[in-house]
Amino acid sequence: MRGRSGIEMKVMAIDDSLVYLEFVRRYLLNIVKEEEILLCNNPLQFKQMMDQEEVDIVILDVAMPHVDGFTILKTIRDDPKNEHIPVIMLTSMTDNESFIKSFALGASDYIKKPIKEEEFIARVSVAIRLREKHLNVKKLLALTEEQNAELKEINAKLTEARVSLLQADKMVAVGHLAAGIAHEMNNPLGFVNSNFEMLKIYSSRIIEYLDYVENTLGDDKNANAETIKSIAGQLNEKHQKLKIPAIREDMEALLSQSLVGLKRLSDIVLSLRTFSHVDNENEMAFYQLKEIMDLVLLMSRNESKYVAELETQIPEDLMVYCNKGLLAQVFMNIVINATQAIKSQKRDNMGHIQISVETDEDFVSISIADDGPGIPKDHHDKIFNPFFTTKEVGQGTGLGLSISYDIVVAKHKGRLEFQSELGVGTDFFVRLPKIAQEERAPQFLTQERNVLIHV
């Protein structure tokens, strides 16, 4: 008889009696192989033998000269590596105190002398099965630790890949809008540049006038009234000739316009920096929803202004707890999709995109509705799937809405839903908890994609 899984079991018997050791050897041969049996008739040498061999089970006599079985048992249990080794006591004692002491010191079982073969085989077989189960559990724990390490590595790679996908999706959006952004920047840059050219001409005239004043006045402090009158006339004539009054009036307007243009450029650059920033997903804070949406509309303005009229109804003071960059990415994906959907209709009139907000006790619901072609019913359950797209090759990655769903649901503990009617339009809803708490994840959060079908 061997262990059920075929695991080798080394059994060590410690007894000062060679006769009992021979009995033990013969009985053990019914259970294990010869080479798996270790016999020790010198109790003082047991530790050396155990250190040299990987012992699985110990059969230990209690009454021995020089050192008794209780002392050896304690020594075995004091070593942590022997904690789970079954130790069976061989004893001719019949008093309860000896049995209690044996179990108190960590004995697993006992066999009374004289040894009965059937009892011996039964008790040792039980010990073998217990040892086998422990080794199997130990093996499973080692395997689990190894798999956990692999899973951690895989999770780290998935996290890295997810961050890369988020950033790639942003860059696709920025790349798609690049021409429009360049155009938006070129307009204010153009009139600021033109204004500064004019200011340069004006400044040269002002300097010319100041130089003329300085030269005309000179250092003559004793000039009479007639001379002063003559100088004043000359200065006034030069003042009018160089059109200084008009310059003063025009310069104020030029500077004011230039400041507006520079502010416009600054806003665009800030939007680009915010949108292209590699977000730390733990960067959650309270932000003005209108500020985030203004950023998105600024980024997408050149794409949408020739296609659809955008109407927003967002309170100035409405705050949401979110990751600003990631939420802006969600809104950007939805607004661009709405714009492209309307554009695909090649209609004569302008489309309409309306952004509005509703709130209740727990949630802020942002609606982005368009009057585009709508989404076919057979696409409803695929909209949030990665790489699903109805656009032509090269026109879309199919990642935008999938990433948006992950941002809203997984990161913000919210919901991303839509309702759509073919030929009427589509309305996306981004529902965010007013207070984001990990322990208070919405009960409706599931792995399923949330789709509201409008019929």
Disulfide bonds with the S-S distance in Angstrom:
none
